[in-house]
Amino acid sequence: MAVAAVGTTAVVVALATGATFSVGTPGAWAAPAPPAPVETVSDQAIAESVLQIDLVDAVRPINVDKAVLALRTERHDGSGVAVTISSDVLFAFDSAELTDAARSQLTDIAPQIGNAKGTVAVNGYTDSTGTPAYNVILSQRRANAVADLLRPKAPGDVLVTATGQGSANPVTPNTNPDGSDNSPGRAQNRRVTITYRTS
């Protein structure tokens, strides 16, 4: 509450409610100040502020063949077999520790390794992100992890090798023709291949 002297006979008291009482003038109450007017927006202004969307231009078709990436492929060429598994399934980002999904994929492949002859070659690949030296190291660690899991499943006379190729031999460009990032392409290049012969 604030008290102010007005002349010599009246004191004005401002109450918390906003009303004022003038002491010395019996029953003199001043009404609270009216609230500030609230600015209203017309329905027309609201309607004009809403943008219309042209659905024909807003919706773009999806090329399913390019949008969906195979997480595992298998190619047979005579007695040769090449299995390619996406590194995004096998490993977390920047990691060489096999995920649960990786162990499941490799468990499915393991019986096939029992038919291998000679050498089972495990090759790890990265995309072009990072330095070439680091990518070779990471791909080698990833190839080692896969080979270590497959070795016990291979016949005793079969050698299981592991080689890190880094970003060499990309299956698709890591960048688009205009130089922008080709994220789906990089995803295809992050992979581990397992190749062997059955006779």
Accessible surface in RSA format (square Angstrom, percent):
REM  Atomic radii and reference values for relative SASA: ProtOr
REM  Chains: A
REM  Algorithm: Lee & Richards
REM  Probe-radius: 1.40
REM  Slices: 20
REM RES _ NUM      All-atoms   Total-Side   Main-Chain    Non-polar    All polar
REM                ABS   REL    ABS   REL    ABS   REL    ABS   REL    ABS   REL
RES MET A   1   170.99  88.5  90.19  59.7  80.79 192.4  82.53  70.2  88.46 117.2
RES ALA A   2    66.17  60.8  58.10  89.7   8.06  18.3  63.62  89.6   2.54   6.7
RES VAL A   3   100.64  66.2  67.58  61.2  33.06  79.7  67.58  58.7  33.06  89.7
RES ALA A   4    56.04  51.5  50.20  77.5   5.84  13.3  56.04  78.9   0.00   0.0
RES ALA A   5    85.52  78.6  53.43  82.5  32.09  73.0  53.47  75.3  32.05  84.9
RES VAL A   6    79.99  52.6  74.75  67.7   5.24  12.6  77.63  67.5   2.35   6.4
RES GLY A   7    70.66  87.1   0.00   N/A  70.66  87.1  42.59 116.9  28.07  62.9
RES THR A   8   143.10 101.8 101.61 103.0  41.49  98.9  87.07 117.0  56.03  84.7
RES THR A   9   113.21  80.5  94.12  95.4  19.08  45.5  74.02  99.4  39.19  59.2
RES ALA A  10    20.15  18.5  18.10  27.9   2.04   4.6  18.10  25.5   2.04   5.4
RES VAL A  11    46.65  30.7  46.53  42.1   0.12   0.3  46.53  40.4   0.12   0.3
RES VAL A  12    46.15  30.4  44.80  40.6   1.35   3.3  44.80  38.9   1.35   3.7
RES VAL A  13    19.94  13.1  19.94  18.1   0.00   0.0  19.94  17.3   0.00   0.0
RES ALA A  14    41.77  38.4  39.67  61.2   2.10   4.8  39.67  55.9   2.10   5.6
RES LEU A  15    58.44  32.5  49.76  35.6   8.68  21.8  50.49  35.5   7.96  21.4
RES ALA A  16   113.28 104.2  66.45 102.5  46.83 106.5  79.47 111.9  33.81  89.6
RES THR A  17   108.58  77.2  78.86  80.0  29.72  70.8  85.15 114.4  23.43  35.4
RES GLY A  18    45.15  55.7   0.00   N/A  45.15  55.7  31.12  85.4  14.03  31.4
RES ALA A  19    14.00  12.9  14.00  21.6   0.00   0.0  14.00  19.7   0.00   0.0
RES THR A  20    41.55  29.5  40.76  41.3   0.79   1.9  32.40  43.5   9.15  13.8
RES PHE A  21    59.78  29.9  59.78  37.0   0.00   0.0  59.78  36.2   0.00   0.0
RES SER A  22    24.94  21.1  23.93  31.9   1.01   2.3  17.78  37.9   7.16  10.0
RES VAL A  23    66.56  43.8  65.83  59.6   0.73   1.8  66.56  57.8   0.00   0.0
RES GLY A  24    59.12  72.9   0.00   N/A  59.12  72.9  24.73  67.9  34.39  77.0
RES THR A  25    64.26  45.7  62.95  63.8   1.32   3.1  45.35  60.9  18.92  28.6
RES PRO A  26   130.47  95.1 100.22  91.4  30.25 109.9 110.50  91.2  19.97 124.1
RES GLY A  27    63.57  78.4   0.00   N/A  63.57  78.4  32.09  88.1  31.48  70.5
RES ALA A  28    31.93  29.4  21.64  33.4  10.29  23.4  30.62  43.1   1.31   3.5
RES TRP A  29   149.88  60.1 118.33  57.3  31.55  74.1  99.73  53.2  50.15  81.4
RES ALA A  30    50.27  46.2  41.11  63.4   9.16  20.8  47.83  67.4   2.44   6.5
RES ALA A  31    89.80  82.6  58.43  90.2  31.37  71.4  64.70  91.1  25.09  66.5
RES PRO A  32    78.96  57.5  68.09  62.1  10.87  39.5  68.33  56.4  10.63  66.1
RES ALA A  33    88.61  81.5  61.73  95.3  26.88  61.1  67.11  94.5  21.50  56.9
RES PRO A  34   115.39  84.1  96.21  87.7  19.18  69.7 101.58  83.9  13.81  85.8
RES PRO A  35   123.87  90.3 100.86  91.9  23.02  83.7 112.43  92.8  11.44  71.1
RES ALA A  36    83.39  76.7  62.12  95.9  21.28  48.4  67.77  95.4  15.62  41.4
RES PRO A  37   132.69  96.7 103.66  94.5  29.02 105.5 114.25  94.3  18.44 114.6
RES VAL A  38   129.13  85.0 106.66  96.6  22.47  54.2 110.92  96.4  18.21  49.4
RES GLU A  39   161.62  92.8 133.36 100.9  28.25  67.3  56.69 109.7 104.93  85.7
RES THR A  40   117.98  83.9  93.86  95.2  24.12  57.5  65.84  88.4  52.13  78.8
RES VAL A  41    95.53  62.9  72.05  65.2  23.48  56.6  75.16  65.3  20.38  55.3
RES SER A  42    66.72  56.4  51.16  68.3  15.56  35.8  52.28 111.3  14.44  20.2
RES ASP A  43   121.66  85.2 112.60 112.1   9.06  21.4  38.96  91.7  82.71  82.5
RES GLN A  44   125.08  69.9 116.48  85.1   8.60  20.5  40.78  86.8  84.30  63.9
RES ALA A  45    42.84  39.4  34.97  54.0   7.87  17.9  37.31  52.5   5.52  14.6
RES ILE A  46    91.71  52.2  90.33  67.3   1.38   3.3  91.71  66.0   0.00   0.0
RES ALA A  47    65.59  60.3  49.41  76.3  16.17  36.8  56.11  79.0   9.47  25.1
RES GLU A  48   123.90  71.1  92.14  69.7  31.75  75.6  48.24  93.3  75.65  61.8
RES SER A  49    83.49  70.5  52.10  69.5  31.39  72.3  48.43 103.1  35.05  49.1
RES VAL A  50    88.26  58.1  76.52  69.3  11.74  28.3  80.71  70.1   7.55  20.5
RES LEU A  51   154.77  86.2 138.39  99.0  16.38  41.2 139.79  98.2  14.98  40.3
RES GLN A  52   162.44  90.8 133.26  97.4  29.18  69.5  63.98 136.2  98.45  74.7
RES ILE A  53   125.90  71.6  98.76  73.6  27.14  65.4 102.44  73.8  23.45  63.6
RES ASP A  54    83.63  58.6  68.16  67.8  15.47  36.6  36.00  84.7  47.63  47.5
RES LEU A  55   127.19  70.8 122.21  87.4   4.98  12.5 122.35  85.9   4.84  13.0
RES VAL A  56   129.39  85.1 109.90  99.5  19.48  47.0 117.33 101.9  12.06  32.7
RES ASP A  57   103.90  72.8  88.13  87.7  15.76  37.3  33.22  78.2  70.68  70.5
RES ALA A  58    58.55  53.8  23.51  36.3  35.05  79.7  34.10  48.0  24.45  64.8
RES VAL A  59   105.47  69.4  92.46  83.7  13.01  31.4  95.60  83.1   9.87  26.8
RES ARG A  60   187.50  78.7 171.84  87.6  15.65  37.3  55.52  75.9 131.98  80.0
RES PRO A  61   134.25  97.8 103.51  94.4  30.74 111.7 115.07  95.0  19.18 119.2
RES ILE A  62   133.65  76.1 106.57  79.4  27.08  65.3 110.36  79.5  23.29  63.2
RES ASN A  63    81.17  56.0  65.29  63.1  15.88  38.2  31.58  76.0  49.59  47.9
RES VAL A  64    97.43  64.1  92.87  84.1   4.56  11.0  93.15  80.9   4.27  11.6
RES ASP A  65   132.54  92.8 105.91 105.4  26.63  63.0  33.16  78.0  99.38  99.1
RES LYS A  66   154.51  75.4 143.52  88.1  10.99  26.2  92.62  83.4  61.89  65.9
RES ALA A  67    62.92  57.8  26.75  41.3  36.16  82.3  37.31  52.5  25.60  67.8
RES VAL A  68   102.15  67.2  88.09  79.7  14.07  33.9  91.06  79.1  11.09  30.1
RES LEU A  69    55.62  31.0  40.74  29.1  14.88  37.4  42.41  29.8  13.20  35.5
RES ALA A  70    70.15  64.5  35.77  55.2  34.38  78.2  45.87  64.6  24.29  64.3
RES LEU A  71    98.23  54.7  92.62  66.3   5.61  14.1  92.99  65.3   5.25  14.1
RES ARG A  72    73.08  30.7  50.00  25.5  23.08  55.0  18.53  25.3  54.55  33.1
RES THR A  73    69.39  49.4  63.57  64.4   5.82  13.9  55.86  75.0  13.52  20.4
RES GLU A  74    69.25  39.8  36.76  27.8  32.48  77.3  19.09  36.9  50.16  41.0
RES ARG A  75   160.29  67.3 156.03  79.5   4.26  10.1  70.39  96.2  89.90  54.5
RES HIS A  76   117.90  64.4  89.53  62.2  28.37  72.6  67.03  69.1  50.87  59.2
RES ASP A  77   104.99  73.5  96.98  96.5   8.01  19.0  20.25  47.7  84.74  84.5
RES GLY A  78    78.82  97.2   0.00   N/A  78.82  97.2  45.40 124.6  33.42  74.8
RES SER A  79    26.02  22.0  17.17  22.9   8.84  20.4  16.20  34.5   9.82  13.8
RES GLY A  80    10.56  13.0   0.00   N/A  10.56  13.0  10.38  28.5   0.18   0.4
RES VAL A  81     9.16   6.0   5.46   4.9   3.70   8.9   6.28   5.5   2.88   7.8
RES ALA A  82    13.20  12.1  10.93  16.9   2.27   5.2  10.93  15.4   2.27   6.0
RES VAL A  83     0.00   0.0   0.00   0.0   0.00   0.0   0.00   0.0   0.00   0.0
RES THR A  84    39.86  28.4  38.74  39.3   1.12   2.7  21.72  29.2  18.14  27.4
RES ILE A  85     0.27   0.2   0.27   0.2   0.00   0.0   0.27   0.2   0.00   0.0
RES SER A  86    14.33  12.1  10.67  14.2   3.66   8.4   9.25  19.7   5.07   7.1
RES SER A  87     1.58   1.3   0.68   0.9   0.90   2.1   0.57   1.2   1.02   1.4
RES ASP A  88    74.99  52.5  49.54  49.3  25.45  60.2  27.39  64.5  47.60  47.5
RES VAL A  89    20.78  13.7  13.90  12.6   6.88  16.6  18.80  16.3   1.98   5.4
RES LEU A  90     0.02   0.0   0.02   0.0   0.00   0.0   0.02   0.0   0.00   0.0
RES PHE A  91     6.48   3.2   0.00   0.0   6.48  16.9   0.00   0.0   6.48  18.5
RES ALA A  92    59.35  54.6  49.57  76.5   9.78  22.3  58.93  83.0   0.43   1.1
RES PHE A  93   194.00  97.1 165.06 102.2  28.94  75.3 172.85 104.8  21.15  60.5
RES ASP A  94    69.68  48.8  52.11  51.9  17.57  41.6  11.31  26.6  58.37  58.2
RES SER A  95    27.10  22.9  24.32  32.5   2.78   6.4  17.23  36.7   9.87  13.8
RES ALA A  96    13.82  12.7   6.02   9.3   7.80  17.7   7.03   9.9   6.79  18.0
RES GLU A  97   133.25  76.5 122.33  92.6  10.91  26.0  42.56  82.3  90.68  74.0
RES LEU A  98    16.99   9.5   6.26   4.5  10.74  27.0   6.26   4.4  10.74  28.9
RES THR A  99    40.99  29.2  34.40  34.9   6.59  15.7  40.99  55.1   0.00   0.0
RES ASP A 100   124.82  87.4 114.28 113.7  10.54  24.9  38.96  91.7  85.86  85.6
RES ALA A 101    54.07  49.7  43.36  66.9  10.71  24.4  50.90  71.7   3.17   8.4
RES ALA A 102     0.00   0.0   0.00   0.0   0.00   0.0   0.00   0.0   0.00   0.0
RES ARG A 103   113.45  47.6 113.10  57.7   0.35   0.8  40.50  55.4  72.95  44.2
RES SER A 104    65.34  55.2  56.99  76.1   8.35  19.2  31.87  67.9  33.47  46.9
RES GLN A 105    45.15  25.2  45.02  32.9   0.13   0.3   1.55   3.3  43.60  33.1
RES LEU A 106     0.00   0.0   0.00   0.0   0.00   0.0   0.00   0.0   0.00   0.0
RES THR A 107    83.65  59.5  79.61  80.7   4.04   9.6  59.84  80.4  23.81  36.0
RES ASP A 108    84.69  59.3  67.45  67.1  17.24  40.8  17.90  42.1  66.79  66.6
RES ILE A 109     0.00   0.0   0.00   0.0   0.00   0.0   0.00   0.0   0.00   0.0
RES ALA A 110     6.57   6.0   5.16   8.0   1.41   3.2   5.44   7.7   1.13   3.0
RES PRO A 111    95.48  69.6  73.67  67.2  21.82  79.3  86.51  71.4   8.98  55.8
RES GLN A 112    45.79  25.6  43.82  32.0   1.97   4.7  31.63  67.3  14.16  10.7
RES ILE A 113     0.00   0.0   0.00   0.0   0.00   0.0   0.00   0.0   0.00   0.0
RES GLY A 114    38.09  47.0   0.00   N/A  38.09  47.0  19.69  54.0  18.40  41.2
RES ASN A 115    91.60  63.2  85.71  82.8   5.89  14.2  16.98  40.9  74.63  72.1
RES ALA A 116     2.43   2.2   0.00   0.0   2.43   5.5   0.00   0.0   2.43   6.4
RES LYS A 117   119.15  58.1 113.25  69.5   5.90  14.1  59.30  53.4  59.85  63.7
RES GLY A 118    49.32  60.8   0.00   N/A  49.32  60.8  38.35 105.2  10.97  24.6
RES THR A 119    60.26  42.9  49.62  50.3  10.64  25.3  26.28  35.3  33.98  51.4
RES VAL A 120     0.00   0.0   0.00   0.0   0.00   0.0   0.00   0.0   0.00   0.0
RES ALA A 121    27.59  25.4  27.59  42.6   0.00   0.0  27.59  38.9   0.00   0.0
RES VAL A 122     0.74   0.5   0.00   0.0   0.74   1.8   0.00   0.0   0.74   2.0
RES ASN A 123    24.32  16.8  24.32  23.5   0.00   0.0   0.40   1.0  23.92  23.1
RES GLY A 124     0.21   0.3   0.00   N/A   0.21   0.3   0.21   0.6   0.00   0.0
RES TYR A 125    22.14  10.3  21.31  12.1   0.83   2.2   0.53   0.4  21.62  26.6
RES THR A 126     6.25   4.4   4.60   4.7   1.64   3.9   4.60   6.2   1.64   2.5
RES ASP A 127     8.39   5.9   8.39   8.4   0.00   0.0   0.00   0.0   8.39   8.4
RES SER A 128    57.32  48.4  40.11  53.5  17.21  39.6  27.84  59.3  29.48  41.3
RES THR A 129    81.28  57.8  68.10  69.0  13.17  31.4  67.74  91.0  13.54  20.5
RES GLY A 130    50.99  62.9   0.00   N/A  50.99  62.9  31.01  85.1  19.98  44.7
RES THR A 131    83.23  59.2  80.24  81.3   2.99   7.1  76.48 102.7   6.76  10.2
RES PRO A 132   103.80  75.6 101.72  92.7   2.07   7.5 103.49  85.4   0.31   1.9
RES ALA A 133    69.93  64.3  59.18  91.3  10.75  24.5  67.35  94.8   2.58   6.8
RES TYR A 134    87.79  41.0  85.71  48.8   2.09   5.4  78.12  58.7   9.67  11.9
RES ASN A 135     5.11   3.5   5.11   4.9   0.00   0.0   0.00   0.0   5.11   4.9
RES VAL A 136    70.52  46.4  70.52  63.8   0.00   0.0  70.52  61.3   0.00   0.0
RES ILE A 137    98.39  56.0  95.65  71.3   2.73   6.6  98.28  70.8   0.11   0.3
RES LEU A 138    12.42   6.9  12.26   8.8   0.16   0.4  12.42   8.7   0.00   0.0
RES SER A 139     0.19   0.2   0.00   0.0   0.19   0.4   0.19   0.4   0.00   0.0
RES GLN A 140    57.19  32.0  57.19  41.8   0.00   0.0  31.13  66.3  26.06  19.8
RES ARG A 141   110.79  46.5 106.66  54.4   4.13   9.8  39.67  54.2  71.12  43.1
RES ARG A 142    12.43   5.2  12.43   6.3   0.00   0.0   1.67   2.3  10.76   6.5
RES ALA A 143     0.00   0.0   0.00   0.0   0.00   0.0   0.00   0.0   0.00   0.0
RES ASN A 144    57.16  39.4  56.78  54.9   0.38   0.9  15.78  38.0  41.38  40.0
RES ALA A 145    19.85  18.2  11.40  17.6   8.45  19.2  18.68  26.3   1.17   3.1
RES VAL A 146     0.08   0.1   0.08   0.1   0.00   0.0   0.08   0.1   0.00   0.0
RES ALA A 147     0.00   0.0   0.00   0.0   0.00   0.0   0.00   0.0   0.00   0.0
RES ASP A 148    85.78  60.1  71.98  71.6  13.80  32.6  28.71  67.6  57.08  56.9
RES LEU A 149    36.50  20.3  25.95  18.6  10.55  26.5  34.20  24.0   2.31   6.2
RES LEU A 150     0.00   0.0   0.00   0.0   0.00   0.0   0.00   0.0   0.00   0.0
RES ARG A 151   102.26  42.9  91.51  46.6  10.75  25.6  49.83  68.1  52.43  31.8
RES PRO A 152   106.86  77.9  65.67  59.9  41.19 149.7  79.02  65.2  27.84 173.0
RES LYS A 153   106.94  52.2  88.45  54.3  18.49  44.0  37.93  34.1  69.01  73.5
RES ALA A 154    16.04  14.8   1.50   2.3  14.54  33.1   1.65   2.3  14.39  38.1
RES PRO A 155    42.41  30.9  27.55  25.1  14.86  54.0  40.31  33.3   2.09  13.0
RES GLY A 156    89.57 110.5   0.00   N/A  89.57 110.5  45.86 125.9  43.71  97.9
RES ASP A 157   130.47  91.4  94.34  93.9  36.13  85.4  52.47 123.5  78.01  77.8
RES VAL A 158    15.39  10.1   1.18   1.1  14.21  34.2   2.10   1.8  13.30  36.1
RES LEU A 159   112.05  62.4 108.40  77.5   3.66   9.2 111.27  78.1   0.79   2.1
RES VAL A 160     5.18   3.4   1.31   1.2   3.87   9.3   1.31   1.1   3.87  10.5
RES THR A 161    45.68  32.5  41.68  42.3   4.00   9.5  38.87  52.2   6.81  10.3
RES ALA A 162    22.81  21.0   2.44   3.8  20.37  46.3   2.44   3.4  20.37  54.0
RES THR A 163    58.74  41.8  58.32  59.1   0.43   1.0  35.06  47.1  23.69  35.8
RES GLY A 164    10.85  13.4   0.00   N/A  10.85  13.4   0.00   0.0  10.85  24.3
RES GLN A 165    54.47  30.5  46.09  33.7   8.38  20.0   2.92   6.2  51.56  39.1
RES GLY A 166     0.19   0.2   0.00   N/A   0.19   0.2   0.19   0.5   0.00   0.0
RES SER A 167    35.49  30.0  25.07  33.5  10.42  24.0   1.50   3.2  33.99  47.6
RES ALA A 168    48.12  44.2  34.91  53.9  13.21  30.1  45.59  64.2   2.53   6.7
RES ASN A 169    94.41  65.1  78.43  75.8  15.98  38.5  25.96  62.5  68.45  66.2
RES PRO A 170    71.72  52.3  48.19  43.9  23.53  85.5  49.89  41.2  21.83 135.7
RES VAL A 171    90.56  59.6  52.13  47.2  38.43  92.6  60.02  52.1  30.54  82.8
RES THR A 172    31.84  22.6  26.05  26.4   5.78  13.8  12.77  17.1  19.07  28.8
RES PRO A 173    88.31  64.4  79.61  72.6   8.70  31.6  87.94  72.6   0.37   2.3
RES ASN A 174    19.39  13.4  15.29  14.8   4.10   9.9   5.14  12.4  14.25  13.8
RES THR A 175    70.91  50.4  66.31  67.2   4.61  11.0  38.62  51.9  32.30  48.8
RES ASN A 176    52.57  36.3  47.60  46.0   4.98  12.0   9.95  23.9  42.62  41.2
RES PRO A 177   150.65 109.8 105.54  96.2  45.11 164.0 119.48  98.6  31.17 193.7
RES ASP A 178   120.83  84.6  78.45  78.1  42.38 100.2  51.84 122.0  68.99  68.8
RES GLY A 179    54.87  67.7   0.00   N/A  54.87  67.7  31.90  87.5  22.97  51.4
RES SER A 180    52.69  44.5  41.84  55.8  10.86  25.0  46.14  98.3   6.55   9.2
RES ASP A 181    82.84  58.0  59.40  59.1  23.44  55.4  39.52  93.0  43.32  43.2
RES ASN A 182    25.03  17.3  24.02  23.2   1.01   2.4   1.01   2.4  24.02  23.2
RES SER A 183    58.83  49.7  57.39  76.6   1.44   3.3  25.49  54.3  33.34  46.7
RES PRO A 184    70.35  51.3  66.17  60.3   4.18  15.2  70.23  58.0   0.12   0.8
RES GLY A 185     1.82   2.2   0.00   N/A   1.82   2.2   1.26   3.5   0.56   1.2
RES ARG A 186    49.64  20.8  49.64  25.3   0.00   0.0   6.71   9.2  42.94  26.0
RES ALA A 187    16.22  14.9  14.29  22.0   1.93   4.4  14.37  20.2   1.85   4.9
RES GLN A 188    77.23  43.2  64.64  47.2  12.59  30.0  19.15  40.8  58.09  44.1
RES ASN A 189     0.74   0.5   0.74   0.7   0.00   0.0   0.74   1.8   0.00   0.0
RES ARG A 190    53.01  22.3  52.93  27.0   0.07   0.2  22.32  30.5  30.69  18.6
RES ARG A 191    15.10   6.3  15.10   7.7   0.00   0.0   3.52   4.8  11.57   7.0
RES VAL A 192     0.40   0.3   0.40   0.4   0.00   0.0   0.40   0.3   0.00   0.0
RES THR A 193    20.27  14.4  20.27  20.5   0.00   0.0  16.75  22.5   3.52   5.3
RES ILE A 194     0.01   0.0   0.01   0.0   0.00   0.0   0.01   0.0   0.00   0.0
RES THR A 195    48.62  34.6  47.38  48.0   1.24   3.0  36.47  49.0  12.16  18.4
RES TYR A 196     9.59   4.5   2.16   1.2   7.43  19.3   4.95   3.7   4.64   5.7
RES ARG A 197   128.17  53.8 128.09  65.3   0.07   0.2  54.14  74.0  74.02  44.9
RES THR A 198    50.83  36.2  39.10  39.6  11.73  28.0  24.48  32.9  26.36  39.8
RES SER A 199    97.47  82.4  57.95  77.3  39.52  91.0  68.39 145.6  29.08  40.7
END  Absolute sums over single chains surface
CHAIN  1 A    12955.1      10149.9       2805.3       8222.1       4733.0
END  Absolute sums over all chains
TOTAL         12955.1      10149.9       2805.3       8222.1       4733.0
